[in-house]
Amino acid sequence: WQAIVDFDGTISCQDTTDQILERFAAPSWQEVEQDWIDGKIGSRECMRRQVEMLRVSPGMLDSFIADIAIDWDFPAFVRLCMRHDIPVTVVSDGLDRTIRAVLKRAGLGFLPVVANHLDYAGEGRWQLTSPYASTTGGCDSGTCKCAVADSLHRPLTLLVGDGKSDHCVAGQADLVFAKKGLIAHCRDQGLPHHPFTDFSQAVGLLEDLLCTTAASGPARELTKDTIHG
């Protein structure tokens, strides 16, 4: 197994990119956001245009990021995965600078992070690049989570997510822990999933699944079939 965990609204208590934009960007960032919600542009284009609206020094941005809260049961989830040889990768359509700083503060700076890259362009301006965007043209996200899952090379994927950026990979994952909007998407699409509201529940879900599998016999592995049937 491998675990792909979304960041904004999943690990973090709120969407951190929205928090940054609300504080440091021109109000018109919300118009760009609405274009994305309406399906007029993809998330990569949306984020690029919004980041160009930021006006903040690196020091001020980092000070703001230092106050961002996460679900403090996430470290327990990571420890559980580590005990069972399930590598955890944080895969986000958000900003790598934010994610790395928040994880480091939580003692989780060792986790791999796959996200959009934020570059300082001087005079309070910023630029966004998307090194993990799809190269085939079939995905308009800044980070193609399906491609990332494939590149990690483990046969079974656990997705933990909450929103629109997780929709595509939810259809390919072998196991989904869903919160917020991802729950509705999974229900609408008939995708097997386990709803949760915080990582204390996610820890319980994973422990139950691992214990159930262990009780069924040492030769039986945790697979999609054993989980869902």
Salt bridges, closest charged atoms under 4 A:
ASP6 OD1 - LYS145 NZ 3.00
GLU45 OE2 - ARG48 NH2 2.80
GLU52 OE2 - ARG48 NH1 2.98
ASP62 OD1 - ARG97 NE 2.93
ASP85 OD1 - ARG154 NH2 3.60
ASP96 OD2 - HIS117 ND1 2.57
ASP119 OD1 - HIS117 NE2 2.96
ASP166 OD1 - LYS145 NZ 2.61
